[in-house]
Amino acid sequence: MRALVLSRPGLPLEVREVPLPLPGPGEVRLRVSACGVCRTDLHVVDGELEFPGHPVIPGHEVVGRVDAIGPGVDRFRPGDRVGVPWLGFTCGVCRFCTSGRENLCVNAQFTGYHRDGGYAEALVADARYAFPLPGAYRDDEAAPLLCAGLIGYRAWSPVRAAGRLGLYGFGAAAHLVAQLARSRGQRVFAFTRPGDREGQAFARSLGAEWAGGSDEAGPEPLDAAILFAPVGALVPAALSRVEPGGTVVCAGIHMSDLPGFPYALLWGERTLRSVANLTRSDGAELLALAPAVPLHVEVTRYPLAEANRALGDLRGGRVRGAAVLVP
């Protein structure tokens, strides 16, 4: 089969012919029909996450149809449409798994990082960590829900009661969170790259009542903010715009170093927190909620062989909504 392979960080992905994988016990094989391009893929390709020490097939927003089933699988049948997210395996026995925090499992494996991902014509996944997908979405629309949607949902969950919500970085995740927030009656303020007029117009089209550059203060204080842009300097900026008692959530798996900032920005019972990975409960909740809102998923499609161009466009801020590879 054809796959895009990262030999080591800093190199372009290579188109290769690799063996068609066979599902083992508890696994299913999918013929990939769409795979989202996530900023985490960029962190892997650019070496901002530790390289796992073996060639990597990236991609963890995977939609496909089951075409082979390993022993012991009873959740899916051949032909089922299935989604495969970032969380690909947990041990089930560590202190985090046994306390309902499998997203922090010390032995976790992640799709497109430790396990081969969806920048390929097929992949094998642990059936326990795959999801049936709502029929309301095309394959390319469903793919971004599996990470942009899920990490956005996890980041939004602790601040879903905030009246005024700031979103820093208006890409794949934020364009979905803006819709979740508006469905709950929250007021949304979008902070984009300075000068990104197109991105600001996109944010307003999805219900943001104000959109401007991340170097701007915004029209009024916020009750909470979520940072999707992996820029550490935005942490004190967001804290300075959140009122006492507010929360700033850092949603990325990687961020540039935080600069020093005065304690006064944190004082007043402000909270600064991160979110990590996802749980299977997050997935079930978001995939049930998405068609009920309903969430509109804006996608830009690329052929599988043009994955490097898709990554470059994402790196350069040239993607509206979510980038999706289609084999």
Secondary structure as UniProt FT lines:
FT   STRAND          2..6
FT   TURN            9..10
FT   STRAND          14..17
FT   TURN            25..26
FT   STRAND          27..37
FT   HELIX           39..45
FT   TURN            46..47
FT   STRAND          62..69
FT   TURN            71..72
FT   TURN            78..79
FT   STRAND          81..84
FT   STRAND          87..89
FT   TURN            95..96
FT   HELIX           97..99
FT   HELIX           102..104
FT   TURN            106..107
FT   STRAND          109..111
FT   TURN            112..114
FT   STRAND          122..126
FT   HELIX           127..129
FT   STRAND          131..132
FT   TURN            135..136
FT   HELIX           139..142
FT   HELIX           143..146
FT   HELIX           148..156
FT   HELIX           157..159
FT   TURN            160..161
FT   STRAND          164..168
FT   HELIX           172..183
FT   TURN            184..185
FT   STRAND          187..192
FT   TURN            194..195
FT   HELIX           197..205
FT   TURN            206..207
FT   STRAND          210..213
FT   TURN            214..215
FT   STRAND          222..227
FT   TURN            232..233
FT   HELIX           234..241
FT   STRAND          242..250
FT   HELIX           263..265
FT   TURN            266..269
FT   STRAND          271..274
FT   HELIX           280..292
FT   TURN            293..294
FT   STRAND          299..303
FT   HELIX           304..306
FT   HELIX           307..315
FT   TURN            316..317
FT   STRAND          322..326
//
